[in-house]
Amino acid sequence: MYIKPLSLIFSCIVCSLLIFSSSAYADKPLKSALGLDTEQAAKMAAIQKEARDAMRNPRGDLHRKQRELRRAKTANDSAAIAKLEKEIPPLQEKMKHVHDKEEQEIRAVLTPEQTSKYEQWLQERDAMAGSSRDVKDY
């Protein structure tokens, strides 16, 4: 008899924790690494959401074109390869523009001390990029 009420209470607690710990406070590793206050974290979350939303369509288009290019190369279709190789760079440039805008807006929110921490965080993140794939020995 007591199991149902306890499991219901537990479920409610877990759900409320999930709701309140969502992306309202920016990327948690970034927030803690830079020591962002609540206002900065909220601004950062808004910037990141806007960038994710702006990146969604170009990323999808780029991935589709890259898949088409791989298929064209497999089929040895030189006309399709030439066409797709011209279509991919503008999509990459569009994504770079969104990323650069996001980074500029993030820097505008940070203090000078946080900016230097952000630079260090970016270097560490870039050093880790792809590292999990590089060590796999299949």
C-alpha positions as CSV (number, residue, x, y, z in Angstrom):
1,M,0.0,0.0,0.0
2,Y,2.8,2.4,0.8
3,I,4.8,1.6,-2.3
4,K,2.6,3.4,-4.7
5,P,2.5,6.8,-2.8
6,L,6.3,6.6,-2.3
7,S,7.0,5.9,-5.9
8,L,4.6,8.7,-7.0
9,I,6.4,11.1,-4.7
10,F,9.8,10.0,-5.9
11,S,8.7,10.3,-9.5
12,C,7.4,13.9,-8.8
13,I,10.7,14.8,-7.2
14,V,12.8,13.4,-10.1
15,C,10.6,15.2,-12.7
16,S,10.9,18.5,-10.9
17,L,14.6,18.2,-10.6
18,L,14.8,17.5,-14.3
19,I,12.7,20.5,-15.1
20,F,14.6,22.9,-12.9
21,S,18.0,21.7,-13.9
22,S,17.4,22.1,-17.7
23,S,19.2,24.5,-20.0
24,A,18.0,27.6,-18.2
25,Y,21.5,28.1,-16.9
26,A,23.7,27.6,-20.0
27,D,26.1,24.8,-20.6
28,K,27.0,23.5,-17.2
29,P,30.7,22.8,-17.8
30,L,31.0,26.3,-19.4
31,K,29.1,27.9,-16.5
32,S,31.3,26.3,-13.8
33,A,34.5,26.8,-15.8
34,L,34.0,30.5,-16.2
35,G,32.2,31.2,-12.9
36,L,29.2,32.7,-14.5
37,D,26.6,34.4,-12.3
38,T,22.9,33.7,-12.8
39,E,22.3,36.6,-15.1
40,Q,25.3,35.8,-17.3
41,A,24.2,32.1,-17.4
42,A,20.7,33.1,-18.5
43,K,22.2,35.3,-21.3
44,M,24.6,32.5,-22.3
45,A,21.7,30.0,-22.5
46,A,19.8,32.3,-24.7
47,I,22.8,32.9,-27.0
48,Q,23.5,29.1,-27.2
49,K,19.8,28.3,-28.0
50,E,19.7,30.9,-30.7
51,A,22.9,29.5,-32.2
52,R,21.6,25.9,-32.0
53,D,18.4,27.0,-33.7
54,A,20.2,28.9,-36.4
55,M,22.6,26.0,-37.0
56,R,20.0,23.3,-37.3
57,N,19.0,23.9,-41.0
58,P,22.5,24.5,-42.4
59,R,23.9,21.5,-40.6
60,G,21.1,19.3,-41.9
61,D,21.7,20.6,-45.4
62,L,25.4,20.1,-45.1
63,H,25.1,16.6,-43.9
64,R,22.7,15.7,-46.8
65,K,25.1,17.2,-49.3
66,Q,28.0,15.3,-47.8
67,R,26.1,12.1,-48.0
68,E,25.2,12.8,-51.6
69,L,28.9,13.5,-52.3
70,R,30.0,10.2,-50.7
71,R,27.4,8.4,-52.8
72,A,28.5,10.2,-56.0
73,K,32.1,9.3,-55.3
74,T,31.1,5.7,-54.7
75,A,29.2,5.7,-58.0
76,N,32.1,7.5,-59.7
77,D,29.7,10.2,-60.9
78,S,32.1,13.1,-61.8
79,A,29.3,15.5,-62.8
80,A,27.6,15.1,-59.4
81,I,30.9,15.3,-57.6
82,A,31.8,18.6,-59.3
83,K,28.3,20.0,-58.5
84,L,28.3,18.9,-54.9
85,E,31.8,20.1,-54.2
86,K,30.6,23.6,-55.2
87,E,27.5,23.4,-53.0
88,I,29.2,22.3,-49.8
89,P,31.6,25.3,-49.1
90,P,28.7,27.9,-48.9
91,L,27.0,25.7,-46.3
92,Q,30.2,25.4,-44.3
93,E,30.6,29.2,-44.5
94,K,27.1,29.7,-43.3
95,M,27.7,27.5,-40.3
96,K,31.0,29.3,-39.6
97,H,29.2,32.6,-39.6
98,V,26.6,31.4,-37.0
99,H,29.4,30.0,-34.9
100,D,31.5,33.2,-35.1
101,K,28.4,35.3,-34.2
102,E,27.7,33.1,-31.2
103,E,31.3,33.4,-30.0
104,Q,31.2,37.2,-30.4
105,E,28.0,37.4,-28.4
106,I,29.4,35.1,-25.7
107,R,32.5,37.3,-25.3
108,A,30.3,40.4,-24.9
109,V,28.7,38.8,-21.8
110,L,32.0,37.9,-20.1
111,T,34.2,39.9,-17.9
112,P,37.9,40.3,-18.9
113,E,38.9,37.6,-16.3
114,Q,36.2,35.2,-17.7
115,T,37.3,35.9,-21.2
116,S,40.8,34.6,-20.4
117,K,39.2,31.5,-18.8
118,Y,37.0,31.1,-21.9
119,E,40.1,31.2,-24.1
120,Q,41.7,28.5,-22.0
121,W,38.5,26.4,-22.1
122,L,38.3,26.7,-25.9
123,Q,41.9,25.5,-26.2
124,E,41.2,22.5,-23.9
125,R,38.0,21.7,-25.8
126,D,39.7,21.9,-29.2
127,A,42.5,19.7,-27.9
128,M,40.0,17.0,-27.0
129,A,38.0,17.2,-30.3
130,G,38.2,13.9,-32.0
131,S,40.4,12.3,-29.4
132,S,37.9,9.6,-28.5
133,R,37.9,8.5,-32.2
134,D,41.6,8.6,-32.6
135,V,42.4,6.0,-29.9
136,K,39.9,3.4,-31.1
137,D,41.7,0.3,-32.4
138,Y,39.1,-1.6,-34.5
